[in-house]
Amino acid sequence: MKKVCIVRNGYYPSDPRVRKEAEALADKEYEVDVICLKGTGQKSWENINGINIYRLPLSHRRRKRILGYVLEYSISFILFTVIVSFLFFKKRYCAIQVNTLPDFLVFTTLIPKLFGAKIIIDMHEIMPELLRSKFGLSKKHLLNKIVESVEGLSTKYADYAFAACKGFLQLHICRGLSLSKTIVIHNVPDEDLFDFHKYVDMRSENREFTLISHGSVLERYGFQVLIKAIPYLKKDIPKIRVIVLGDGEYLQSLRKIIEENNLKNHVNLKGRIPLDEVPFAISAVDVGVVPIIKDEFTDLMSPNKLFEYVAMKRPVIAVKTKGIEEYFDDSCVMFFESGNEKELAKCILELYKNPNRAEELVENAWSRYEKIRWNVTKQVYLKAFFRIIKEH
């Protein structure tokens, strides 16, 4: 039995991309190990659906400053290097896949690479743009130049690279990454989990009109714009309700906005829930909202939650970005201007008053999504992975 390893500076099984990749490989009878961080209440080792999970005694901290990231990544790099090397000599992996961030995590595989293991880097994000977006750095800033250099070295070091969306792939190629060693693995949900057929229509019988947005609660993801749109709608939609799923550093700011606008009866901050419960939550709402704040980083994103709403056949209102337009046009998604809560409110009201329009968006988006749904994308992933392993 071939043995492979996936490395992620995050949590398992809550990371949907890592989970579906690991399970896809396990279904093909590969022995799969995942090395990751240890969340609250999680075991240091366990087997989930045939996958061995090794968790380091580390977790993410509240990191508002660059120094916090540097310290966390430095410590995790050392520990990941030790455990990856140890397990490699014990199990002799034929391939190791490193899922970013950070990009330099791929160098934890140096010893296995020297002994012949094939190395894959799965680029979840584009780190230079993310750094500039989060900390407001210029392209000329020394740290930005360092991160750009590290990204280039990381992709050149790996034997193969996966990009999470078309926009990321194009950017990496522009930066010199060879097309022959790069492929897009679309950031779509696992349809065994996000399968609308498995859920009855859970929308409120008392005709509340419910909106949902979920994910990491960060300012750049625009949850505040959705909440600020509600006061414009309370008169026309008295039973309007917003559900926010997720946790993050911006959660306290959202609570303040809710209090200042007297929206406690309209907004429910539910916090983080297990991935397995997300489809059920989506099945109970009328509309999914993707209100990201547009900048050079988010403009290239194709958010996973957008695909999850489409997979669950819910109409979507989203900010128009290059990343989203790579997949959907305005016949599939209702677009609004980034940061414009009044325009968002108009979109919400239109879908409330016009159910036929909502249904039209659902069907058009579904027809596009079917071409890249996970059962299709999974075959692309496996084909690329098997080719790499064959070279071992």
C-alpha positions as CSV (number, residue, x, y, z in Angstrom):
1,M,0.0,0.0,0.0
2,K,1.4,3.4,-1.0
3,K,1.8,5.9,1.9
4,V,1.2,9.6,1.6
5,C,1.2,12.5,4.0
6,I,-0.6,15.8,4.1
7,V,0.8,18.7,6.2
8,R,-1.4,21.6,7.2
9,N,-0.8,24.4,9.7
10,G,-4.5,24.3,10.6
11,Y,-7.1,21.9,12.1
12,Y,-8.5,18.6,10.9
13,P,-11.2,17.6,10.1
14,S,-12.6,21.2,10.2
15,D,-10.5,22.2,7.2
16,P,-12.8,21.3,4.3
17,R,-10.1,21.3,1.5
18,V,-7.7,19.1,3.4
19,R,-10.5,16.8,4.5
20,K,-11.8,16.1,1.0
21,E,-8.3,15.6,-0.5
22,A,-7.3,13.2,2.3
23,E,-10.5,11.2,1.9
24,A,-10.2,11.1,-1.9
25,L,-6.8,9.5,-1.5
26,A,-7.9,7.1,1.2
27,D,-10.8,6.0,-1.0
28,K,-8.2,4.9,-3.5
29,E,-6.7,2.7,-0.8
30,Y,-3.7,4.9,0.0
31,E,-2.5,5.0,3.5
32,V,-3.0,8.7,4.4
33,D,-1.5,10.6,7.3
34,V,-2.4,14.2,8.2
35,I,-0.1,16.3,10.3
36,C,-1.8,19.4,11.7
37,L,-2.4,21.6,14.8
38,K,-4.3,20.5,17.9
39,G,-7.6,22.3,18.6
40,T,-9.3,22.5,22.0
41,G,-10.5,19.0,23.1
42,Q,-8.8,17.2,20.2
43,K,-6.6,14.1,20.6
44,S,-2.9,14.1,19.8
45,W,-3.6,11.1,17.5
46,E,-6.7,9.5,16.1
47,N,-8.0,7.7,13.1
48,I,-10.9,9.3,11.2
49,N,-12.5,7.5,8.3
50,G,-9.3,5.5,7.8
51,I,-7.0,8.6,8.0
52,N,-4.3,8.8,10.6
53,I,-4.3,12.3,12.3
54,Y,-1.1,13.4,14.1
55,R,-1.7,16.7,15.9
56,L,1.1,18.9,17.2
57,P,0.7,20.6,20.6
58,L,0.0,24.0,19.0
59,S,-3.0,26.1,18.2
60,H,-3.6,29.4,16.5
61,R,-3.5,32.5,18.7
62,R,-5.1,35.8,18.3
63,R,-2.5,37.4,16.1
64,K,-3.0,41.1,15.4
65,R,0.6,42.0,14.7
66,I,3.2,40.6,12.3
67,L,5.4,39.5,15.1
68,G,2.7,37.2,16.3
69,Y,2.6,35.4,13.0
70,V,6.4,35.2,12.8
71,L,6.6,33.6,16.2
72,E,3.8,31.1,15.6
73,Y,5.0,30.1,12.2
74,S,8.6,29.8,13.4
75,I,7.7,27.4,16.2
76,S,5.3,25.4,14.1
77,F,8.0,25.1,11.3
78,I,10.4,23.5,13.8
79,L,7.8,21.1,15.1
80,F,6.4,20.2,11.7
81,T,10.0,19.5,10.4
82,V,10.7,17.1,13.3
83,I,7.5,15.1,13.0
84,V,7.5,15.0,9.2
85,S,11.1,13.7,9.2
86,F,10.4,11.2,12.0
87,L,7.3,9.8,10.3
88,F,9.0,9.7,6.9
89,F,11.7,7.4,8.2
90,K,9.1,5.3,9.9
91,K,6.7,5.0,7.0
92,R,8.6,6.0,3.9
93,Y,6.0,8.2,2.2
94,C,6.1,8.3,-1.6
95,A,4.6,11.8,-1.6
96,I,4.0,14.6,0.9
97,Q,1.5,17.4,0.2
98,V,1.9,20.6,2.1
99,N,-1.2,22.9,2.2
100,T,-0.3,26.5,2.8
101,L,-0.2,29.0,4.6
102,P,2.6,29.7,5.3
103,D,4.4,29.0,2.0
104,F,7.7,28.1,3.6
105,L,6.0,25.2,5.4
106,V,6.9,23.2,2.3
107,F,10.5,23.2,3.4
108,T,9.7,21.0,6.4
109,T,9.9,18.2,3.8
110,L,13.6,18.8,3.0
111,I,14.8,15.5,4.5
112,P,12.1,13.4,2.8
113,K,12.8,15.2,-0.5
114,L,16.5,14.3,-0.3
115,F,15.5,10.7,0.2
116,G,13.3,10.7,-2.9
117,A,9.8,11.7,-1.7
118,K,7.8,13.7,-4.2
119,I,6.7,17.1,-2.8
120,I,3.4,18.9,-3.6
121,I,2.5,22.4,-2.5
122,D,-1.2,23.1,-2.3
123,M,-1.5,26.9,-2.4
124,H,-4.6,27.8,-0.4
125,E,-3.9,31.6,-0.6
126,I,-1.5,34.1,-2.3
127,M,0.7,35.2,0.6
128,P,2.1,38.5,-0.7
129,E,-1.3,39.9,-1.5
130,L,-2.8,38.6,1.8
131,L,0.1,40.2,3.7
132,R,-0.5,43.6,2.0
133,S,-4.2,43.3,2.5
134,K,-4.0,42.5,6.2
135,F,-1.3,44.9,7.3
136,G,-1.4,47.6,4.7
137,L,2.1,47.1,3.5
138,S,3.4,48.5,0.2
139,K,4.9,46.4,-2.5
140,K,8.3,48.0,-1.7
141,H,8.2,47.1,1.9
142,L,11.1,44.8,2.9
143,L,8.8,42.1,4.5
144,N,6.7,42.0,1.3
145,K,9.8,41.5,-0.8
146,I,10.8,38.7,1.5
147,V,7.4,37.0,1.3
148,E,7.4,37.3,-2.5
149,S,10.9,35.6,-2.6
150,V,9.8,32.9,-0.2
151,E,6.7,32.2,-2.4
152,G,8.8,31.9,-5.5
153,L,11.4,29.6,-3.8
154,S,8.5,27.4,-2.3
155,T,6.8,26.8,-5.6
156,K,10.2,26.1,-7.4
157,Y,11.2,23.7,-4.6
158,A,8.0,21.6,-4.9
159,D,7.7,19.0,-7.6
160,Y,4.2,20.0,-8.3
161,A,1.8,22.8,-7.3
162,F,-2.0,23.0,-6.8
163,A,-3.8,26.3,-6.9
164,A,-7.2,26.9,-5.2
165,C,-8.7,28.9,-8.1
166,K,-8.1,30.1,-11.6
167,G,-7.0,33.6,-10.4
168,F,-4.3,32.2,-8.1
169,L,-3.0,29.9,-10.9
170,Q,-2.7,32.8,-13.4
171,L,-0.9,34.9,-10.8
172,H,1.6,32.1,-10.0
173,I,2.3,31.6,-13.7
174,C,2.9,35.3,-14.2
175,R,5.5,35.1,-11.4
176,G,7.4,32.4,-13.3
177,L,5.8,29.1,-12.1
178,S,5.9,26.5,-14.9
179,L,2.4,25.6,-16.2
180,S,3.6,22.0,-16.7
181,K,3.9,21.6,-12.9
182,T,0.8,23.5,-11.9
183,I,-3.0,22.7,-11.9
184,V,-6.2,24.2,-10.4
185,I,-8.0,22.1,-7.8
186,H,-11.2,24.1,-7.5
187,N,-12.2,25.1,-4.0
188,V,-15.6,23.4,-4.2
189,P,-17.3,21.5,-1.3
190,D,-17.4,17.8,-0.8
191,E,-20.7,16.9,-2.4
192,D,-21.2,13.8,-0.2
193,L,-21.6,16.3,2.6
194,F,-23.0,19.3,0.8
195,D,-25.8,17.4,-1.0
196,F,-29.1,19.3,-1.2
197,H,-30.9,16.0,-1.8
198,K,-30.2,14.9,1.8
199,Y,-32.0,17.8,3.3
200,V,-35.7,18.7,3.4
201,D,-36.5,22.4,2.8
202,M,-35.8,23.8,6.3
203,R,-36.8,27.4,5.6
204,S,-39.0,28.9,8.3
205,E,-42.7,28.1,8.1
206,N,-43.5,31.4,9.9
207,R,-41.9,33.1,6.9
208,E,-38.9,34.7,8.4
209,F,-36.6,35.7,5.6
210,T,-33.2,34.4,6.6
211,L,-29.7,35.3,5.3
212,I,-26.5,33.4,6.1
213,S,-22.8,34.2,5.8
214,H,-20.1,32.0,7.3
215,G,-16.4,31.5,7.6
216,S,-13.5,33.2,9.5
217,V,-14.9,36.4,11.1
218,L,-12.4,38.9,9.7
219,E,-12.9,42.5,8.7
220,R,-12.0,41.7,5.1
221,Y,-14.8,39.2,4.7
222,G,-17.4,42.0,5.2
223,F,-19.8,40.5,7.7
224,Q,-20.2,44.1,9.0
225,V,-21.6,45.2,5.6
226,L,-24.4,42.6,5.8
227,I,-25.3,43.6,9.3
228,K,-25.4,47.3,8.4
229,A,-27.8,46.5,5.5
230,I,-30.5,45.2,7.9
231,P,-31.8,48.6,9.2
232,Y,-32.7,49.5,5.6
233,L,-34.8,46.4,5.4
234,K,-36.7,46.1,8.7
235,K,-39.7,48.1,7.4
236,D,-40.2,46.0,4.2
237,I,-39.1,42.7,5.8
238,P,-40.1,42.8,9.4
239,K,-39.0,39.2,10.0
240,I,-35.6,39.5,8.4
241,R,-32.9,37.5,10.1
242,V,-29.2,37.1,9.6
243,I,-27.1,34.1,10.8
244,V,-23.3,34.4,11.0
245,L,-21.4,31.2,11.5
246,G,-17.7,31.4,12.4
247,D,-15.2,32.8,14.8
248,G,-12.4,35.3,14.5
249,E,-10.7,38.5,15.6
250,Y,-13.5,40.7,14.3
251,L,-16.3,39.1,16.2
252,Q,-16.3,41.7,19.0
253,S,-16.6,44.5,16.5
254,L,-19.7,42.8,15.0
255,R,-21.3,42.6,18.5
256,K,-20.7,46.3,18.8
257,I,-22.3,47.1,15.5
258,I,-25.3,44.9,16.4
259,E,-25.8,46.8,19.7
260,E,-25.3,50.2,18.2
261,N,-28.0,49.5,15.5
262,N,-30.4,47.7,17.9
263,L,-30.3,44.5,15.8
264,K,-30.2,41.8,18.6
265,N,-33.5,40.5,17.4
266,H,-32.4,40.3,13.8
267,V,-28.8,39.0,13.9
268,N,-27.6,35.7,15.4
269,L,-23.8,35.2,15.9
270,K,-23.7,31.5,16.3
271,G,-20.0,31.1,16.4
272,R,-18.1,28.2,14.8
273,I,-20.0,24.9,14.3
274,P,-18.6,21.5,13.0
275,L,-18.3,21.3,9.3
276,D,-20.8,18.4,9.2
277,E,-23.5,20.8,10.5
278,V,-22.9,23.6,8.0
279,P,-25.1,22.0,5.2
280,F,-28.0,21.7,7.6
281,A,-27.6,25.4,8.6
282,I,-27.6,26.4,4.9
283,S,-30.7,24.3,4.2
284,A,-32.6,26.4,6.7
285,V,-32.0,29.8,5.1
286,D,-33.3,31.7,2.1
287,V,-30.2,33.4,0.7
288,G,-26.4,33.1,1.1
289,V,-24.4,36.3,1.2
290,V,-20.7,36.8,0.3
291,P,-20.0,40.4,1.3
292,I,-16.2,40.5,1.1
293,I,-14.4,43.8,1.2
294,K,-12.7,44.1,-2.2
295,D,-8.9,44.7,-2.4
296,E,-6.0,43.2,-4.4
297,F,-6.2,40.0,-2.4
298,T,-9.9,39.4,-2.1
299,D,-10.5,40.4,-5.7
300,L,-8.8,37.2,-6.7
301,M,-10.6,34.9,-4.3
302,S,-13.2,32.3,-5.2
303,P,-14.7,31.8,-1.7
304,N,-15.5,28.3,-0.7
305,K,-18.7,29.4,1.0
306,L,-20.1,30.7,-2.3
307,F,-19.8,27.2,-3.8
308,E,-21.4,25.8,-0.7
309,Y,-24.5,27.9,-1.1
310,V,-24.6,27.0,-4.8
311,A,-24.2,23.3,-4.0
312,M,-27.1,23.5,-1.5
313,K,-29.2,25.3,-4.1
314,R,-29.6,28.6,-2.4
315,P,-29.5,32.0,-4.3
316,V,-26.3,34.0,-3.7
317,I,-25.7,37.7,-3.3
318,A,-22.0,38.6,-3.6
319,V,-19.5,41.3,-4.2
320,K,-18.4,41.3,-7.8
321,T,-14.7,40.2,-7.9
322,K,-12.4,38.8,-10.6
323,G,-12.2,35.5,-8.7
324,I,-16.0,35.0,-8.6
325,E,-16.5,36.2,-12.2
326,E,-14.1,33.4,-13.3
327,Y,-17.0,31.0,-12.4
328,F,-20.3,33.0,-12.3
329,D,-21.9,36.0,-14.1
330,D,-24.9,38.0,-13.1
331,S,-27.3,35.4,-14.4
332,C,-26.0,33.1,-11.6
333,V,-25.2,35.5,-8.7
334,M,-26.7,38.9,-7.7
335,F,-23.8,41.3,-7.4
336,F,-23.4,44.4,-5.4
337,E,-20.6,47.0,-4.9
338,S,-18.1,46.2,-2.2
339,G,-18.8,47.9,1.1
340,N,-22.1,49.3,-0.1
341,E,-24.7,48.2,2.5
342,K,-27.5,50.2,0.7
343,E,-26.9,48.4,-2.5
344,L,-26.8,45.1,-0.7
345,A,-30.1,45.9,1.0
346,K,-31.7,46.5,-2.5
347,C,-30.4,43.1,-3.7
348,I,-31.9,41.4,-0.6
349,L,-35.2,43.2,-1.1
350,E,-35.4,42.2,-4.7
351,L,-34.9,38.5,-3.9
352,Y,-37.5,38.8,-1.1
353,K,-40.1,40.2,-3.5
354,N,-39.2,38.1,-6.5
355,P,-38.9,34.4,-5.7
356,N,-38.8,33.6,-9.4
357,R,-35.6,35.6,-9.8
358,A,-34.1,33.7,-6.8
359,E,-34.9,30.4,-8.4
360,E,-33.5,31.5,-11.8
361,L,-30.2,32.4,-10.0
362,V,-30.1,29.0,-8.3
363,E,-30.6,27.0,-11.5
364,N,-28.1,29.1,-13.6
365,A,-25.5,28.9,-10.9
366,W,-26.0,25.1,-10.5
367,S,-25.5,24.6,-14.3
368,R,-22.0,26.2,-14.0
369,Y,-21.2,24.5,-10.7
370,E,-21.9,21.0,-12.1
371,K,-18.9,21.3,-14.4
372,I,-16.5,21.7,-11.5
373,R,-18.3,20.0,-8.7
374,W,-16.1,17.9,-6.4
375,N,-16.8,14.5,-8.1
376,V,-15.4,16.2,-11.3
377,T,-12.5,18.1,-9.6
378,K,-11.6,15.1,-7.5
379,Q,-10.7,13.1,-10.6
380,V,-8.4,16.0,-11.7
381,Y,-6.8,15.9,-8.3
382,L,-6.3,12.2,-8.2
383,K,-5.0,12.0,-11.8
384,A,-2.4,14.6,-11.0
385,F,-1.5,12.9,-7.7
386,F,-1.2,9.5,-9.3
387,R,1.1,10.8,-12.0
388,I,3.4,12.3,-9.4
389,I,3.4,9.1,-7.4
390,K,4.1,7.1,-10.5
391,E,7.3,9.1,-11.0
392,H,8.4,8.1,-7.5
